Amino acid sequence: MSPGAAARSARTAAALSIAVERAARPDTYEGLLAELDRLEGCVPGDPRSLYERVAREVVRVAGGTAVRAWVYVAAPAVAARLRTRGKPVEGGERRGRG
């Protein structure tokens, strides 16, 4: 793993730890989302942002309960570029991330 990837992985783990600690406290959602946006390089409203944060319904593995979750998806400009010049990942899933 490259030093940059390792640093990003460590930042992701730290942000997820914060998310778990704050998950049950709605009064902290705004700050938590701001931290996650920063981690993901998402600047809401900025057309140069690589990602957008959107709410999606997801199903929990344990129990099958449907809940709302924030997810990060490619911003419109990035998605358009990937559709025209991107290369599909064989098998549809990226492997080898460590």
Backbone bond lengths (Angstrom), bond angles and torsions (degrees), N, CA, C in turn:
res aa  C-N    CA-C-N  psi(-1)  N-CA   C-N-CA  omega(-1)  CA-C   N-CA-C  phi
1 M - - - 1.443 - - 1.523 108.20 -
2 S 1.308 115.87 134.91 1.460 120.07 -179.31 1.528 110.02 -70.15
3 P 1.337 117.46 158.49 1.467 119.89 178.03 1.525 112.05 -58.11
4 G 1.332 117.31 -38.36 1.467 120.64 179.04 1.515 111.63 -65.03
5 A 1.332 116.14 -42.77 1.467 120.34 178.98 1.520 110.35 -66.38
6 A 1.320 116.74 -38.64 1.466 120.24 179.03 1.528 110.68 -64.62
7 A 1.319 116.61 -41.73 1.467 120.27 178.99 1.521 110.59 -64.77
8 R 1.335 116.44 -41.90 1.469 119.86 178.75 1.525 109.92 -64.20
9 S 1.314 117.10 -40.87 1.462 121.81 178.71 1.529 110.30 -61.12
10 A 1.317 116.92 -42.54 1.464 120.98 179.04 1.527 110.56 -65.22
11 R 1.348 116.79 -41.43 1.471 120.01 178.08 1.521 110.37 -64.64
12 T 1.335 116.83 -40.03 1.458 120.71 178.86 1.524 110.18 -62.27
13 A 1.330 117.11 -45.13 1.466 120.83 179.58 1.524 110.59 -61.24
14 A 1.326 116.65 -40.71 1.463 120.02 179.61 1.523 110.57 -65.50
15 A 1.327 117.27 -42.63 1.466 120.85 -179.98 1.517 110.76 -65.66
16 L 1.330 116.70 -39.60 1.460 119.48 178.43 1.517 110.90 -65.67
17 S 1.311 116.82 -36.53 1.459 120.66 177.30 1.524 109.87 -62.34
18 I 1.322 116.02 -43.84 1.464 120.96 177.31 1.524 109.63 -61.98
19 A 1.330 116.35 -43.14 1.463 120.78 -179.14 1.517 111.01 -60.15
20 V 1.316 117.02 -43.38 1.462 120.51 -179.50 1.524 110.03 -63.84
21 E 1.310 117.03 -42.84 1.456 120.65 -179.93 1.517 111.95 -63.23
22 R 1.327 117.56 -34.22 1.458 121.64 -174.71 1.527 113.58 -99.30
23 A 1.312 117.85 -5.60 1.457 121.27 -172.30 1.521 113.49 -55.00
24 A 1.309 117.74 -34.88 1.454 120.51 -175.85 1.527 112.61 -92.40
25 R 1.316 117.32 11.15 1.463 120.18 -176.07 1.529 110.63 -122.73
26 P 1.335 116.86 88.78 1.469 120.29 -178.12 1.532 114.06 -54.52
27 D 1.325 117.76 -26.45 1.458 120.02 -179.90 1.523 112.61 -67.84
28 T 1.327 118.04 -10.65 1.464 120.51 -179.56 1.522 113.10 -108.00
29 Y 1.347 118.19 1.96 1.462 120.89 -175.90 1.525 113.22 -55.63
30 E 1.322 116.97 -44.87 1.468 119.65 -176.85 1.528 111.40 -58.91
31 G 1.326 117.32 -46.69 1.461 120.97 179.01 1.516 111.99 -66.57
32 L 1.322 116.95 -40.52 1.457 121.10 178.91 1.521 110.62 -62.80
33 L 1.330 116.92 -45.72 1.469 119.69 179.00 1.525 111.04 -62.41
34 A 1.318 117.56 -38.04 1.469 120.51 177.65 1.533 110.14 -62.83
35 E 1.338 117.48 -40.95 1.466 120.60 178.66 1.529 110.89 -65.48
36 L 1.329 116.49 -44.01 1.465 119.91 179.20 1.526 111.10 -65.77
37 D 1.342 117.15 -39.80 1.469 120.34 176.32 1.520 110.36 -58.00
38 R 1.321 116.07 -45.17 1.469 120.18 179.90 1.523 110.18 -60.94
39 L 1.317 117.08 -45.53 1.461 121.77 179.86 1.529 111.38 -59.78
40 E 1.323 116.41 -42.51 1.462 121.12 -176.61 1.522 113.31 -84.02
41 G 1.319 117.99 -4.85 1.461 119.92 -178.08 1.515 111.57 72.76
42 C 1.305 116.66 31.12 1.465 122.63 -178.74 1.524 108.40 -101.58
43 V 1.323 116.10 122.74 1.455 121.14 176.27 1.523 106.33 -119.30
44 P 1.342 117.46 96.69 1.457 120.07 -177.19 1.528 112.40 -51.04
45 G 1.331 115.06 129.84 1.459 121.07 179.29 1.518 114.98 86.81
46 D 1.317 118.70 -10.41 1.467 121.97 -179.37 1.533 109.03 -91.40
47 P 1.329 118.10 117.02 1.467 120.16 -178.41 1.530 113.65 -65.04
48 R 1.340 117.62 -13.56 1.472 120.50 178.23 1.521 112.20 -86.47
49 S 1.317 117.47 -7.23 1.457 121.80 -177.93 1.525 110.13 -63.66
50 L 1.323 116.97 140.18 1.460 121.28 179.70 1.525 112.33 -77.88
51 Y 1.317 116.67 -27.29 1.452 121.36 -175.69 1.516 111.72 -129.19
52 E 1.327 115.02 159.03 1.452 122.67 170.59 1.521 107.42 -122.40
53 R 1.325 115.82 143.19 1.464 120.50 174.36 1.524 107.14 -95.43
54 V 1.323 116.13 125.53 1.461 120.63 -179.73 1.532 109.65 -132.64
55 A 1.310 115.95 151.92 1.461 120.61 176.65 1.525 108.29 -88.21
56 R 1.325 115.54 135.50 1.463 121.85 178.43 1.525 108.52 -137.50
57 E 1.316 115.51 150.20 1.452 119.27 173.25 1.524 107.01 -84.00
58 V 1.316 115.54 129.63 1.458 121.58 178.46 1.521 108.01 -126.92
59 V 1.316 116.28 162.68 1.458 121.20 179.02 1.519 108.60 -113.49
60 R 1.306 116.07 125.38 1.466 120.87 178.90 1.523 109.73 -66.92
61 V 1.329 116.26 138.41 1.462 121.48 178.37 1.525 109.38 -61.29
62 A 1.312 116.07 -48.35 1.466 120.63 179.93 1.528 108.75 -81.68
63 G 1.291 117.21 110.35 1.458 120.64 175.08 1.516 115.87 95.88
64 G 1.320 118.09 -18.49 1.457 120.77 178.03 1.515 115.34 68.54
65 T 1.325 117.89 19.91 1.449 122.15 -179.94 1.533 110.89 -75.42
66 A 1.333 116.33 133.83 1.466 120.64 175.96 1.528 108.54 -83.31
67 V 1.334 116.49 131.78 1.462 122.66 178.64 1.524 109.22 -139.02
68 R 1.326 116.01 160.12 1.462 120.72 174.74 1.519 108.66 -86.05
69 A 1.326 116.28 135.84 1.462 121.38 178.85 1.525 109.02 -136.71
70 W 1.323 115.11 148.94 1.465 120.27 173.04 1.519 107.36 -86.97
71 V 1.325 116.49 133.18 1.462 121.43 176.17 1.524 108.36 -131.68
72 Y 1.315 115.35 156.02 1.462 121.14 178.28 1.523 108.36 -106.77
73 V 1.326 114.96 127.18 1.462 121.46 179.23 1.521 108.31 -123.75
74 A 1.328 115.54 161.87 1.465 119.75 178.66 1.525 109.67 -59.82
75 A 1.317 116.09 134.69 1.460 121.16 176.52 1.530 108.79 -65.11
76 P 1.336 118.35 159.14 1.464 120.85 -176.22 1.522 115.23 -50.64
77 A 1.326 118.12 -44.72 1.467 120.26 -179.00 1.526 111.10 -65.37
78 V 1.323 116.77 -40.01 1.467 121.34 179.06 1.530 109.64 -67.64
79 A 1.324 116.53 -44.88 1.470 120.69 180.00 1.529 110.70 -60.62
80 A 1.331 117.20 -41.91 1.468 120.48 178.98 1.523 110.84 -63.88
81 R 1.329 116.28 -42.82 1.470 120.76 178.81 1.531 110.58 -63.32
82 L 1.320 117.12 -41.58 1.465 120.40 179.25 1.526 111.51 -65.97
83 R 1.338 116.93 -37.74 1.468 119.65 179.15 1.524 111.39 -65.39
84 T 1.333 117.35 -34.56 1.467 119.32 -177.20 1.527 113.36 -89.89
85 R 1.343 117.32 -35.18 1.461 119.42 -175.24 1.516 114.61 -121.87
86 G 1.312 117.07 -4.63 1.456 120.44 -177.62 1.516 111.97 -71.20
87 K 1.302 115.00 161.06 1.451 122.07 -179.41 1.530 107.94 -117.53
88 P 1.329 118.55 123.21 1.468 119.60 -179.57 1.533 111.59 -59.75
89 V 1.307 115.01 145.05 1.458 120.84 176.50 1.524 107.19 -84.45
90 E 1.318 115.45 125.19 1.457 120.28 -178.96 1.525 110.15 -56.62
91 G 1.319 116.41 129.00 1.455 121.28 -179.07 1.519 113.12 81.29
92 G 1.332 117.58 -6.94 1.454 121.31 176.99 1.510 116.15 80.49
93 E 1.327 118.24 1.07 1.439 121.09 -177.29 1.526 110.23 -135.89
94 R 1.315 116.61 131.34 1.454 120.37 178.76 1.524 108.91 -76.66
95 R 1.312 115.63 130.57 1.482 121.64 -179.81 1.519 109.75 -116.12
96 G 1.308 115.74 170.29 1.448 120.62 173.38 1.508 114.42 82.52
97 R 1.335 117.37 11.33 1.464 119.47 176.14 1.509 107.38 -84.48
98 G 1.315 115.42 129.85 1.438 116.07 -173.55 1.429 115.67 -119.79
